[in-house]
Amino acid sequence: MNTYISEYRRKLTTPEKAVGKIGNGSTIVTGMTNAEPPALLGAIADRARAGDLKDIKFYFLLPLEHAAKTVLSPDLSDCVQAYSWFVGAADRALVRVGLSYFVPNYFHQIPKLIRDFMQIDVTITTVSPMDKAGYFSFGTVNDYTSTAAGHCERLIVEVNENMPRVFGDSLLHISEVDAIVENHVPLL
């Protein structure tokens, strides 16, 4: 049997178990736009609503529908501190009333901010399915996510067969991943 397939199966879990090791006070970076992992964001929001997570710091860039319906929900503002590198429709009203914070930046500087100034506990993102050599692709959204994935304590990926495979510096090996969740929903 392919070594990578057995490693994949060993790391494959439910969204609830994948986020179960996230602790209070954790700093989380999530993939942007199509890389927002809906099942993982939902599981984190469920833990926060249950009182199981507190003082979480979430970093986004242009959050969309999945983030807005889960961790950016106003009822979680007492336990989720949201930091936006680019304010969009999903968090504009939250920033306006102080429930989310805008972090001024130039987009090209975000990888440097992550690498040189942040301590990231968890990175969560959506990736394309694994190939026979054990590689996932960041797909359509390889911006700051690859830097965050390489500079975090724990990396959790949500595999979606609808995420296109993209080559270049957008590959992620299974050996770099701590937990895998499958969720084959349409991309936004």
C-alpha positions as CSV (number, residue, x, y, z in Angstrom):
1,M,0.0,0.0,0.0
2,N,1.2,3.5,-0.8
3,T,2.8,5.0,2.4
4,Y,1.1,8.3,1.7
5,I,-2.4,6.7,1.6
6,S,-1.9,5.1,5.0
7,E,-0.6,8.4,6.4
8,Y,-3.6,10.1,5.0
9,R,-6.0,7.6,6.5
10,R,-4.2,8.0,9.9
11,K,-4.6,11.8,9.8
12,L,-8.2,11.7,8.5
13,T,-10.7,12.7,11.1
14,T,-13.9,14.6,11.8
15,P,-14.0,18.4,12.0
16,E,-14.8,18.2,15.7
17,K,-11.8,16.0,16.5
18,A,-9.5,18.1,14.2
19,V,-10.2,21.3,16.1
20,G,-10.4,19.5,19.5
21,K,-6.8,20.2,20.3
22,I,-7.1,24.0,19.8
23,G,-6.6,25.6,23.2
24,N,-7.9,28.8,24.8
25,G,-5.9,31.8,23.7
26,S,-4.8,30.3,20.4
27,T,-3.9,32.4,17.4
28,I,-5.5,31.0,14.2
29,V,-4.9,31.9,10.6
30,T,-7.3,30.8,8.0
31,G,-7.2,30.6,4.2
32,M,-8.9,33.4,2.4
33,T,-11.9,33.4,0.0
34,N,-12.2,29.9,-1.6
35,A,-9.8,28.5,1.0
36,E,-12.1,29.2,3.9
37,P,-12.7,25.7,5.4
38,P,-16.4,25.7,6.2
39,A,-16.5,22.5,8.2
40,L,-13.5,23.5,10.4
41,L,-14.8,27.0,10.9
42,G,-18.2,25.5,11.9
43,A,-16.6,23.1,14.4
44,I,-14.5,26.0,16.0
45,A,-17.7,28.1,16.2
46,D,-19.6,25.2,17.8
47,R,-16.8,24.8,20.5
48,A,-16.9,28.5,21.2
49,R,-20.7,28.6,21.5
50,A,-20.5,25.6,23.9
51,G,-18.0,27.6,26.1
52,D,-15.2,25.3,25.3
53,L,-13.0,27.9,23.6
54,K,-12.1,31.4,24.8
55,D,-9.8,34.3,23.8
56,I,-9.3,32.9,20.3
57,K,-7.5,35.3,17.9
58,F,-8.5,34.8,14.2
59,Y,-6.7,36.4,11.3
60,F,-8.4,36.7,8.0
61,L,-8.0,38.4,4.7
62,L,-11.3,39.2,2.9
63,P,-13.5,36.8,4.9
64,L,-16.5,35.5,3.0
65,E,-19.7,33.7,3.7
66,H,-18.3,30.7,5.7
67,A,-16.5,32.9,8.1
68,A,-19.4,35.3,8.5
69,K,-21.8,32.5,9.4
70,T,-19.4,30.9,11.9
71,V,-16.5,32.5,13.8
72,L,-17.4,36.0,12.8
73,S,-21.0,35.7,14.1
74,P,-21.6,38.6,16.5
75,D,-22.7,36.2,19.3
76,L,-19.1,34.9,19.4
77,S,-17.4,38.3,19.8
78,D,-16.9,37.7,23.5
79,C,-14.6,34.7,22.8
80,V,-13.3,35.3,19.2
81,Q,-11.2,38.3,18.5
82,A,-11.2,38.8,14.8
83,Y,-8.4,40.6,13.0
84,S,-8.8,41.4,9.3
85,W,-6.0,42.2,6.9
86,F,-8.6,43.4,4.4
87,V,-12.1,44.4,5.3
88,G,-14.9,43.0,3.1
89,A,-18.7,42.7,3.2
90,A,-18.6,39.9,5.7
91,D,-16.8,41.9,8.4
92,R,-17.2,45.6,7.5
93,A,-20.1,46.1,9.9
94,L,-18.2,44.3,12.7
95,V,-15.1,46.6,12.2
96,R,-17.4,49.6,12.2
97,V,-18.7,48.8,15.7
98,G,-15.5,47.4,17.2
99,L,-16.3,43.7,17.1
100,S,-13.5,43.0,14.6
101,Y,-10.2,44.8,14.1
102,F,-8.6,46.0,10.9
103,V,-4.8,45.4,10.7
104,P,-3.4,48.0,8.2
105,N,-1.0,46.4,5.8
106,Y,0.2,46.1,2.2
107,F,-1.0,42.7,0.9
108,H,2.6,41.8,-0.2
109,Q,3.8,42.3,3.4
110,I,1.5,39.7,5.0
111,P,3.9,36.8,4.6
112,K,6.6,38.8,6.3
113,L,4.2,39.8,9.1
114,I,3.4,36.1,9.6
115,R,7.0,35.0,9.4
116,D,8.7,37.7,11.5
117,F,6.1,39.0,13.9
118,M,3.4,36.4,14.6
119,Q,3.3,33.2,16.7
120,I,0.6,31.1,15.0
121,D,-0.8,28.2,16.9
122,V,-3.1,26.8,14.1
123,T,-3.5,27.3,10.4
124,I,-6.7,26.0,8.8
125,T,-7.3,26.0,5.0
126,T,-9.0,24.2,2.2
127,V,-6.7,22.3,-0.2
128,S,-7.1,20.1,-3.3
129,P,-7.0,16.3,-3.0
130,M,-3.7,14.6,-2.4
131,D,-1.8,13.2,-5.3
132,K,0.1,9.9,-5.5
133,A,3.3,11.5,-4.3
134,G,1.6,12.8,-1.1
135,Y,1.1,16.4,-2.1
136,F,-2.0,18.6,-1.7
137,S,-2.3,22.0,-3.6
138,F,-3.4,25.3,-2.0
139,G,-5.4,25.6,-5.2
140,T,-6.7,29.0,-6.2
141,V,-5.6,30.6,-3.0
142,N,-1.8,30.4,-2.4
143,D,-1.1,33.8,-1.0
144,Y,-0.1,34.1,2.7
145,T,-1.6,30.7,3.4
146,S,1.6,28.8,2.5
147,T,3.6,31.0,4.8
148,A,1.2,30.5,7.6
149,A,1.2,26.8,7.0
150,G,4.9,26.7,7.3
151,H,5.1,28.8,10.5
152,C,2.4,27.3,12.7
153,E,2.4,24.8,15.5
154,R,-0.6,22.8,14.0
155,L,-1.8,22.6,10.4
156,I,-5.3,21.3,9.7
157,V,-6.5,21.0,6.1
158,E,-10.0,20.6,4.7
159,V,-9.7,18.5,1.5
160,N,-12.2,19.5,-1.1
161,E,-12.4,17.8,-4.5
162,N,-13.7,21.0,-6.0
163,M,-10.5,22.9,-5.2
164,P,-8.4,22.9,-8.4
165,R,-4.9,21.6,-8.4
166,V,-2.3,24.4,-9.0
167,F,1.4,23.8,-9.5
168,G,4.4,25.9,-8.6
169,D,5.0,27.0,-5.0
170,S,1.5,25.9,-4.0
171,L,2.2,22.3,-2.9
172,L,1.9,21.0,0.6
173,H,3.1,17.5,1.6
174,I,1.1,15.2,3.8
175,S,4.1,15.0,6.2
176,E,3.5,18.7,7.0
177,V,-0.2,18.2,7.9
178,D,-1.4,17.4,11.4
179,A,-5.1,16.6,10.7
180,I,-7.2,16.1,7.6
181,V,-11.0,16.7,7.2
182,E,-12.9,15.9,3.9
183,N,-15.6,18.3,2.9
184,H,-16.6,18.3,-0.8
185,V,-18.8,21.4,-1.0
186,P,-19.1,23.8,-3.9
187,L,-16.4,26.6,-3.8
188,L,-17.7,30.1,-3.3
